[in-house]
Amino acid sequence: MRTPGDPLFQEQQRFNAVRFYEQGLKPDVIAVGLNVDGQSVRRWIREYQAGGYDALKAKLHPGPVPRMTDQQKDELITLLEQMPSAYGLGDELWTTARMAALIKQRFGVSYHPSHVGQMMRDLDYSQQLPHKRPRERDQQKIDCWREVYWPMIVKRARDQRACIVFVDEAGFMMDPLRKRVWAPRGQTPIIEHRTRNHQKVSVIGGLVADPSSSDVDLLTQWHVNANVDQHGVIQFLGSLLKERSGQVIVVWDNLAAHRSLLVKEFLRENPRLWLENLPGYAPELNPIELVWCMSKYHRMANHTIGDVERLHERAQVAVNHVRQQKELLRSCIAHAGLADALYQSGDQ
């Protein structure tokens, strides 16, 4: 419903006044009927007599003239492809203050940083939390592993009718991980927890994928108030061999516990196991990392658990909830960029 302050409502009032006038009604009578001032009705009639209905149409105010032209904004987007250091403006990432300084430097226009932020949203920019990337990370090696070496691992698994198991360790802490929730404005929720509580639950798990089918599974082994050391790794590998028949190809990172002498001796005694190491600093290649993420950050965030036994119980429930969703496990493999080679036969 239009309101009296709406320009289009006012336009309709003017049109109605003129129509009533053409029907022979007096301006004062029209004013009463439309609940407007009589002088306004007489002015509308004069405007109509001078310019017709076009003179009565709403005149929308265009607003202030932009201080930067569209061409300058396009040029700004091009300038932002370079880092701030290219213009002598400091560090490697753009802030609204640095963008305001760049606009002043290049176009002679002064903007408050908050206005720059509003303008950049209109230009399809958004505030984002940067990802951290280790300097030791070798992206070329990571791409080579995914595009060249991974298909070779899958081929070996098919030839030997072996399963592939992505192995990794994780920890569930008593100190809760915080995640945004809904609450009344100005009433921030409180999570009560024990300080200086270093109790935790560790888990080693394996995301099992069968290249000959779309079958996936998740195997876990839990350790309360303990890290997963080389003995825990050997124990898990032994359970894995009992669980799966035939050849087993384990894909994992280069953790010290994975390279220990005890683990190497266990491998010599169990020729059904074949190990493949992931390139360094590339957790995104291991799909089980997403299982831990979904369990810890989505299913156990903001917890108020007060004892380690309850933490163990809740962590098992969270991980098992992910395990029961086969499509979710397959999506973890797809997110790592490994699904095409694994399911290239079309079994998925």
N, C-alpha and C positions, 0 to 999 in steps of 0.2 A: 504494500500500500504506500502510495506516495505521500510525503509530508508537505506542509506549506512552504518549507524552506527549499524544497526540491525545485530546481529551475524548470524541469519538465512539468511539474505541477502548476507552477506559475504560468507557464506557457498555455496550458489547458484552460486556466482561469481566464486569460486574455481572449482566447478563441471563444469561450462560452459567452463572455460579456458582449463581444461583437455580434454573435449570432442572435442573442436576445435583443440587442439594439436594432438589428435588421428586421426583427419581428415586431418592432414598434414600441418596445418597452422603454421607459424613461431611465436615464443613467442612475438616478437615486434608487429606483426600484431594483435595478440590476445589482447595485451595490449591496442592498439589503439581502437579496437572494443569494449572492455569492459570499456574503460576509466579508466584504472588503470596503475600503474607503471610496466615497463617491468621486473624489478627485482622481483616483487611480483609474476608475472606469472611464471618466471623461478623457484622460490622457491616452488610454488604450484606443478609444474611438478616433482621436485625432491621428494617432500613429497609423491606424488602419486606413483612414481616409487618405493619408499621404503616401503610404507605401504598400497597402494591401496586407494579406496574411503574412507575407514574408517579414514585414516589419514587426510582427508580434512573436516571431519565433524566439526561443530561448537563446541567449548569447552566452555560451560557456566561456569562462575566463581561462585563457591558455596557461596561466601561471607564470612564474618568473622564467626569464630566458636562461637556459643552462649556461654555466660559466665555461664549460668545455664542449666543443662541438663533437658530433659523432665521429668525424675524421680524427680528431685528437684522441678520443677514447680508443679507436682502433689502433692508433699508433702506440698508445699506452700499453695495450695488450701485447703488442710486439716487443716493446721495451721490457716488459716483465718476464719475457722468456730468458733474459739474462739474469744472473744473480745480482743482488744489491752491490756486491763488491765491484762489479763492472762499472758502477757509477760513483764509486767512492762513498757508498752509503752503509758500510759496515759488513755484517755477517752474511751468511750464505742463504738466508731465507727471508721472504718478504713479510713485513708487518705493515699495519695501516700507517704507522708513523713513518716508515721508510717509503711507502708509496706516496704519502703526502709530500715528503721531501723531494721525491722524484718529479712529481707533478709541478711543484714550485720551480724546480731546477730546469725542466724542459719546456714548460708551457707558461710559466710566470703566473700561475693561478694558485692562490692560497686556500687550502681546505683544512678543516679540522679533521683529525684522524677518524673520528666517529662517522663523519659524512663520507669519507673515503670508503669506509667499510660498507655503508649503504649503497654507494655507487657501484662497488665491486660485486655486490650481490646481484645487482641489475645486469652486470656484465658476465654473469654465470660463474663467478668465483665464490668460494666458500671457505670458512675457517676450518682447518684440518689439523689433526695431531700428527706430526711427522713420525714416520717409521725410523727406528734406529738400525743402522747397518754396520757391522764390524768392518774395519779397514782391511782385515785379513781375508775377507770374503772374496773368492775368485768366481765372478759371475760366468766367465767363459767356461770354466771347469764345471760349474753347476749345470749350465745349458748343455754341455757335452754329455754329462751323465744322464740327463733326462732324455735327450734326443738320440743318443748313440748307445750308451752303455746299458740303459734300462731295457730297451728292446732286446738286447743280447741276453739279459738275465731272464726275460720272459720266454725267449726261445729255448733257452736251456731248461727252464721249468717244464715247458711243453714236451720237449724231447725226452725228458726223464720222468714225465708224469709226476712232477714235484709240485708242492704247494710253496707259496711265497709268504713269509711272515715278516711284517714290519714290527720291529721290537724297539721299545723305548721305556724309560723310567719316568716317574712323576712323584710329586709330593703334595699331600693335602695338609694344610697347616691349621693350627688352632686360631691363629689371627685371621679374621675373616677378610676375604677379598670384597671390596666395595663395588657396587654397581648402581647406576642411577635408578631411582624408583619414583613413583608418583606420590605427591603429598600436597596439602594445601600450601599456597604461596606463603613464604615466610616461616613455615613450620618444618624445619629440616628434621627428618627422622633420626633417632639415636640408636646405635647398635652397641649394646653393652658386651664387653669381652674382658678376659683376664689379661693383664699386662705381663710381660716377661715370661710368657708361657711358650716354651720351645717344643712342646710335644707335637708329634706329627704322625701321619700315616704315609708310608711309602708304598708304591706299587710298581711292578714291572709287568708289562703287557705286550701281547702280540696280536696285531691285526692280520688275520689269515686270509689270503686270497688264493683262489684256485684258477689258474689261467684256462683250464679246460672247461670251466663253467662260470656262472655268475655267483657261485657260492662264496660267502664271506662269513667270518666269525671273529670273535674277540675273546682271547684268553688272558687271564690275569692271575697274579700271585701277590699277596699282600704282606706287608711287614709293618708291625705296629712299633712306633718309637725306635725305628732303626732305618738306616740307609740301605739301599740295595747294593751290596758289595759283590765281589767276585764269587763268593759262595752262593749268594742269592741268584746271581746270573746263571751259575751252573745248575742250581736247583730248578730254575725256570726252564732251561734248555732240556733238562731231563724230563720234566713234565710235558714239554712240547713233543718230545719224541714218543712218549707214551700215548699222547692224544692223537697224533697224526702218523699214519703209516706211510711208507715209501720215503722218497727223498724230501728233505726240508731245506729250503733256501731262506736264510735269515738275513734280512736287510736292516742294518742299524748304523748308528754313528760311531765315532772313534773314541768313545769314552774309555778312560783308563781301565775300568773293570772289564771291559770287553776285550782288552788286549793283554790281560794278565797271563802269566805262565800256567796257572791252573786251568783257565779257559782253553788255552791252546792244547794242553794235555787232554782235556775232555774232548776236544774236537778230534784229536788223533784216535781216541778210543771209540768214537762214534762217527764212522764215515758217512752215515746218512745225512749228517749236517753239512751244509755248505754256507759259508759266510760271505756277504757282500757289504762293503763299507760305503756309506754315503759320503759325499764330499763335505769338507768342513764348513761350518757356519751356514748350513742350509737346512734348518729345521722344517722349512715348508715342503721339502721333498718327502718327509716321513708322515704319512697320513694319520698315524696314531696320535701325533701331536694334536690334531683337531679333536680327537676323542677326549683327551685330557682337557682341552680348552672348553668344550661343551659341558663337560662334567663339572669343572671347577668354577668357571666364570658364568655359566648360564644356569646351572642346576644347584650350585651351592654358594653362590654369592650372597653376601649379607647374612651369613648364618650366625646364630647365637649359641653355638655348641659350647658346653663347658667342660667336657671330659673326653679323653682320647678314645674311649670305647664307643661313645656315641658318634664321634667323628668317623671312626672306622666304619660303623654301620651305615651312616649317611653317605659316605664316599662310595661304598659298595653299591648302594641303591642307585646312586647317580650314574655310575659307570655301567651297571647292568641295564639301566633304562636306555642308554645309548646302544648297548649290545643287542637289545631286542629289536632294534629298528634297522633291518638289513639295508634298506635303501639309504639310510643315513650313513652307514658304514661305506657303502659304495660311493656316496657323494664325497666322503673324505678322500678317497682315492682319486676321484675326478678333480677335486680341488687342488691336489698336489700335481696335477698334469700328467698322471700316470695311467689313466683309464683307457686311452686310445690304443696303446700297445698291449695292455693287459686283456682287453676285450675285443681285439681286432677281428676275431673270428665271428663276431656278431652274436655271441651267446648272451650278452647282457640284456 
